[in-house]
Every structure is written in structure tokens, then in C-alpha cells.
Amino acid sequence: MYLVPIPLIRHQVHKGEGLPIWIRENRRGETVIAKLATEHQKPAIGHRIDGRGLNGLRKIKIKRGYLKNALGSCMIEFGDTRVVCSVTMEEKVPPFLRGKKQGWLTAEYGMLPASCSERIQREASRGKVGGRTQEIQRLIGRSLRAVVDLKLLGERTLWIDADVIQGDGGTRTASITGSFIALADGVRALMEKGVIEENPIEDSVAAVSVGIVDGRPMLDLCYEEDSHAEVDMNIVMSGSGRIIEIQGTAETKPFTKEEMNKLIRLAEDGIGELIDIQKKNLRFLRCGGK
């Protein structure tokens, strides 16, 4: 993939000013425009509230080794959404796997009370885990298990914890993308300690939201966009470009198969960028083997 800065002249808005854009090649070998506008410039016609193009990701930041006591951890930011992802291990498996000589990977997800504009009640004080939380943590677990050979773990359980410290849309997709980085670091630590001999990670995984807002397909929705989207999707894919999960909902009106395919292609390009970011942060990673 390559990036080449070129000027785009906006005759309709601020005539004569140049707006930096980026040209890149997507996974299908097509040349596309991405990452429109800079933070200090006003959005141009057809752009979004934060100045991004319709096919632009929010600014992604990753800080690895965020927690001292975890096998692997990171703090990942998708714009104003921030999630702490961590991996720990237990020397046991759920009852249904006892004696089967394979491990397990599961996840828990939560949002801090002050992570959103209105306080979120702790689920511990309510006495039960909410339906949304159960759905998201199962999605995180399924997404990561799809790229892990559980037999190579032995009879051990890897726990993935995704804790949202600030939410501005896309918390589940940020959790999946960040949790893979924490998982890769955790597996590396287990191999260095001699707990496992082979790398059980077979491929990378990342996720992103897409949707139709005001009739326009958009990538990586922030909360304001998500809250009035006509169509809302979350898509999880492997680094090799295979689909792991698609969650799609018509919030206001049904959508066509053509619109769905456009959103999937948009997500594929965005996930390709996220996979590249993961690779830059995990230069040591070699999926599968020792």
C-alpha cells in the first residue's frame, strides 16, 4: 500500500484553497481517495462533521503495554473512543472442555460510569450483566477465537478484557481491534516464558463500523453519526480478508443488497488500514508456528 499527498482545489468552498488528500491502493488494487481534510480546516461539501471523507477512519492511536500486570495490554483510541484491552490466563478450562486437551478464549466487556455524557450504572450494582454487554463480549470472544488454534493453548483459558474509558461510537469494533494487539503481546509473553511452544495465532483480526447516514455510506461512525444512521453495520474480518462476522440493522428503512455490498467494500478498505496499523505495532508477529 502506498500514500501520495496531492492537492484538491475546493472551488465550491473557500475558492482557491488547497485541501490535502491521500491516494492509496485498496485490497482489490483500486486507487481510492482517503483521509480528507485536516483538523484545522472546515469540512468541505460532502464531508463529515469532523472533516473526514466518507471513507476515512478516525485518528487511530495505540499504546501497548498499558497495564503492568496483564500478559498483554493496550489502550486503543478511535477518535474520542478509548478502550483499554488486556489479556490474562487461567490454568483451567470450562467444564465442557475438561480432558479434551485444548484451551479456550473468552471475553468480558464493560463501560466505565463516566465513559459517556450520562452516567452508566455499574452492572455489578444492578446485580446482572445487561443484554448489550453480553452481546458485545460474545462478539469479541468469537472474533478472536476465529483466528486462534485453541489446541495449541493446552488446557488453559485466555481472558480478554475490554474496558471502555470513553465512548464516542464504535466501542465494540475498537475493542476487537485493540484486543487482538493485546492478545498478540500476551501470546508472545507465554512463549517467552515457555508456557506454550507454538504460536496459536493463525491470522490477524480487526473490525470497523459502517453505515448510511443522510443517504451517504460512511466508514467508522462516531456517536453523533451512529445515533441518526439509517443503516448501521459492524463488520469483523481477518487479515487475509475473510469475513468473520457482519452485524447489520436497518434503523429507519430497509436497505438493498447493492447498498449492503457497498458498505462491505467500504469496511474491507477500512479494515485493511487497521490491519496495517496492527502490523506496524506488532512487527514481531508471525501468525502460526514458533
matplotlib code that plots the C-alpha trace (Angstrom):
import matplotlib.pyplot as plt

x = [0.0, 1.3, 0.3, 0.8, -0.2, -1.8, -3.8, -7.6, -9.0, -12.3, -14.0, -17.3, -16.0, -13.2, -12.3, -8.7, -7.7, -5.9, -7.2, -4.7, -6.0, -4.4, -4.5, -4.0, -4.5, -7.0, -7.0, -8.7, -6.0, -8.3, -7.0, -9.2, -9.3, -9.0, -8.3, -9.8, -9.2, -7.1, -8.1, -7.8, -9.8, -13.6, -15.4, -16.0, -19.2, -19.8, -17.6, -18.4, -18.7, -15.1, -13.8, -13.2, -14.1, -16.9, -14.3, -11.9, -11.1, -10.9, -7.4, -6.1, -3.7, -2.4, -0.3, 0.9, 1.9, -0.7, -1.2, 1.7, 0.0, -1.5, 0.2, -0.6, -2.5, -3.0, -5.1, -6.6, -8.2, -10.6, -11.0, -12.6, -13.5, -10.9, -10.7, -8.3, -7.8, -5.9, -5.2, -4.8, -4.6, -6.1, -4.7, -8.1, -10.8, -14.6, -16.2, -17.3, -13.6, -12.1, -10.0, -10.2, -6.6, -7.5, -7.8, -10.4, -10.6, -13.3, -14.0, -15.6, -16.6, -17.7, -18.1, -16.9, -19.7, -18.2, -17.3, -20.4, -22.2, -24.7, -23.5, -23.7, -24.7, -22.2, -23.7, -22.4, -24.7, -27.6, -26.9, -26.8, -25.0, -27.1, -28.1, -25.9, -22.9, -23.4, -23.8, -20.6, -18.4, -19.6, -18.8, -15.2, -14.7, -16.0, -13.9, -10.6, -11.3, -11.8, -8.0, -6.6, -5.8, -7.1, -5.4, -2.0, -3.0, -3.3, -5.9, -5.8, -8.2, -7.2, -9.4, -9.8, -11.0, -12.2, -13.0, -14.3, -13.0, -14.5, -17.2, -17.9, -19.3, -17.7, -16.7, -17.2, -15.1, -12.4, -12.4, -11.9, -9.1, -7.3, -7.9, -6.0, -2.9, -3.2, -3.6, -0.5, 1.6, 0.1, 0.9, 4.4, 4.9, 3.6, 6.0, 8.9, 8.1, 7.9, 4.2, 3.3, 5.7, 3.9, 2.1, -1.6, -2.5, -3.3, -4.3, -4.9, -8.4, -9.9, -13.3, -15.0, -18.4, -20.1, -23.4, -25.7, -26.2, -28.3, -28.3, -24.4, -22.3, -19.8, -16.9, -16.1, -19.2, -18.8, -21.7, -23.4, -23.4, -24.4, -27.3, -29.1, -27.9, -30.5, -28.3, -25.8, -23.3, -20.3, -18.0, -15.2, -12.6, -9.3, -6.1, -6.4, -9.6, -12.1, -15.3, -15.7, -19.0, -21.4, -24.0, -26.3, -29.5, -31.9, -32.6, -35.2, -35.8, -34.7, -31.6, -30.8, -28.3, -26.4, -26.2, -25.1, -22.3, -21.1, -20.9, -19.0, -16.5, -16.1, -15.5, -13.0, -10.9, -11.1, -10.1, -7.2, -5.9, -6.5, -4.6, -1.7, -1.7, -1.7, 1.3, 3.3, 2.6, 3.4, 6.4, 7.5, 4.2, 4.4, 1.0, 1.3, 4.3, 7.2]
y = [0.0, 3.5, 7.0, 10.1, 13.6, 15.7, 18.9, 19.1, 22.5, 23.3, 25.8, 25.5, 26.1, 28.6, 29.0, 28.8, 26.9, 23.5, 20.6, 17.8, 14.4, 11.0, 8.5, 4.8, 1.4, -0.8, -4.6, -5.0, -3.0, 0.0, 3.6, 5.4, 8.8, 8.6, 10.7, 14.0, 17.2, 18.2, 19.1, 22.9, 23.0, 23.3, 20.3, 20.6, 19.7, 16.0, 15.6, 14.9, 16.8, 16.2, 16.9, 13.3, 11.9, 9.4, 6.6, 7.9, 6.3, 8.4, 9.0, 5.8, 5.7, 2.6, 2.4, -1.1, -2.4, -0.1, -2.4, -3.7, -7.0, -8.2, -10.7, -8.2, -4.9, -1.7, 1.4, 2.0, 5.2, 5.6, 9.4, 10.1, 6.4, 4.9, 1.3, -0.5, -4.1, -6.7, -10.4, -12.7, -16.5, -19.2, -22.7, -24.3, -24.5, -24.5, -27.8, -28.7, -28.7, -30.7, -33.6, -32.6, -31.2, -27.8, -24.4, -21.6, -17.9, -15.7, -12.0, -9.6, -6.0, -3.0, 0.7, 3.0, 5.1, 8.4, 7.0, 8.7, 12.0, 10.4, 8.2, 4.5, 2.4, -0.3, -3.7, -5.1, -2.7, -3.8, -7.4, -8.7, -8.3, -6.4, -7.8, -5.3, -6.2, -9.9, -9.5, -7.4, -9.6, -12.7, -10.9, -10.1, -13.7, -15.2, -12.8, -13.7, -17.4, -17.4, -16.7, -18.9, -22.6, -23.4, -26.8, -25.1, -23.4, -26.6, -26.8, -23.0, -20.1, -16.7, -13.9, -10.8, -7.8, -4.7, -1.7, 1.4, 4.5, 6.9, 6.2, 8.0, 5.3, 2.1, 0.7, -2.9, -2.6, -0.7, -3.5, -6.2, -4.3, -3.5, -6.9, -8.6, -6.4, -7.3, -11.0, -11.0, -9.5, -11.9, -14.9, -13.7, -13.4, -17.0, -18.3, -16.4, -18.0, -21.4, -21.9, -22.7, -23.8, -22.7, -19.6, -20.3, -17.1, -18.1, -14.7, -11.1, -9.7, -6.2, -4.6, -1.4, 0.2, 1.4, 2.9, 5.0, 8.5, 11.1, 8.8, 8.5, 5.4, 6.2, 4.4, 4.3, 6.2, 8.5, 8.6, 11.5, 9.8, 6.4, 7.9, 9.0, 6.5, 4.9, 1.8, 0.6, -2.2, -3.7, -5.9, -8.1, -9.5, -11.4, -10.1, -12.4, -10.6, -13.3, -12.2, -13.3, -11.5, -9.0, -7.3, -5.1, -3.3, -1.0, 1.6, 3.6, 1.9, -1.4, -1.3, -3.1, -5.8, -3.3, -0.9, -3.7, -4.7, -1.1, -1.0, -4.3, -3.0, 0.2, -1.8, -4.0, -1.0, 0.4, -2.9, -3.2, 0.1, -1.2, -4.4, -2.3, -0.3, -3.5, -4.9, -1.7, -2.1, -5.8, -6.1, -9.3, -11.1, -14.2, -15.9, -19.6, -21.6, -20.9]
z = [0.0, -0.8, 0.1, -2.1, -1.0, -3.7, -3.6, -4.2, -5.1, -3.5, -5.8, -4.1, -0.6, 0.1, -3.5, -4.3, -1.1, -1.3, 0.8, 1.4, 0.5, 0.1, -2.7, -1.8, -3.3, -1.6, -1.4, -4.7, -6.5, -6.9, -6.4, -3.9, -2.1, 1.7, 4.8, 3.5, 5.4, 8.4, 11.9, 11.4, 8.2, 7.9, 6.4, 2.6, 0.9, 1.1, 4.1, 7.7, 11.0, 11.9, 8.4, 7.4, 4.0, 3.8, 3.6, 6.2, 9.6, 12.7, 14.1, 15.5, 18.5, 20.2, 23.4, 24.0, 27.5, 29.1, 32.2, 34.2, 35.4, 32.2, 29.9, 27.1, 27.0, 25.1, 25.1, 21.7, 20.5, 17.6, 17.7, 21.0, 21.7, 24.1, 25.2, 27.5, 26.3, 28.3, 28.3, 31.4, 31.7, 33.9, 34.2, 33.6, 31.0, 31.2, 32.3, 28.7, 27.6, 30.5, 29.3, 25.7, 25.5, 24.2, 25.5, 25.5, 24.8, 26.1, 26.7, 29.1, 28.1, 30.2, 30.1, 33.0, 34.6, 33.2, 29.8, 28.2, 28.7, 31.0, 33.9, 33.1, 36.2, 37.0, 36.2, 39.4, 41.3, 39.2, 40.0, 36.4, 33.1, 30.6, 27.2, 25.2, 27.3, 26.8, 23.1, 22.7, 24.9, 23.0, 19.7, 20.9, 22.0, 18.7, 16.7, 18.4, 18.6, 14.8, 14.4, 17.2, 17.2, 20.7, 20.7, 21.0, 24.2, 26.2, 28.9, 29.6, 29.3, 27.9, 29.2, 27.1, 28.9, 27.0, 29.3, 27.6, 29.4, 26.9, 24.3, 21.1, 18.9, 17.7, 21.1, 20.1, 16.9, 18.8, 21.4, 18.8, 17.0, 20.3, 21.9, 19.0, 19.8, 23.5, 22.5, 20.3, 23.1, 25.6, 23.4, 22.9, 26.7, 27.1, 24.5, 26.1, 29.4, 27.9, 28.8, 25.2, 22.5, 19.3, 18.3, 18.3, 16.3, 12.7, 11.4, 12.5, 13.0, 13.1, 13.0, 11.9, 11.8, 8.6, 7.9, 5.8, 7.3, 5.4, 2.4, 2.3, 3.1, 5.8, 7.4, 11.2, 12.6, 15.6, 18.1, 16.5, 13.1, 14.6, 16.6, 13.4, 10.9, 8.6, 8.4, 11.0, 10.5, 12.4, 10.3, 11.5, 9.1, 9.3, 8.0, 5.0, 4.0, 5.2, 6.8, 10.5, 11.4, 9.9, 12.2, 10.1, 11.0, 9.1, 11.8, 9.8, 6.5, 4.7, 2.6, -0.7, -1.4, -3.5, -0.6, 1.7, -0.8, -0.9, 2.9, 3.0, 0.4, 2.5, 5.6, 3.8, 2.9, 6.4, 8.0, 5.6, 7.0, 10.6, 9.8, 8.5, 11.8, 13.8, 11.7, 12.4, 16.1, 16.1, 13.9, 15.7, 14.9, 12.7, 12.6, 13.3, 14.2, 16.5]

ax = plt.figure().add_subplot(projection="3d")
ax.plot(x, y, z, "-o")
ax.set_aspect("equal")
plt.show()
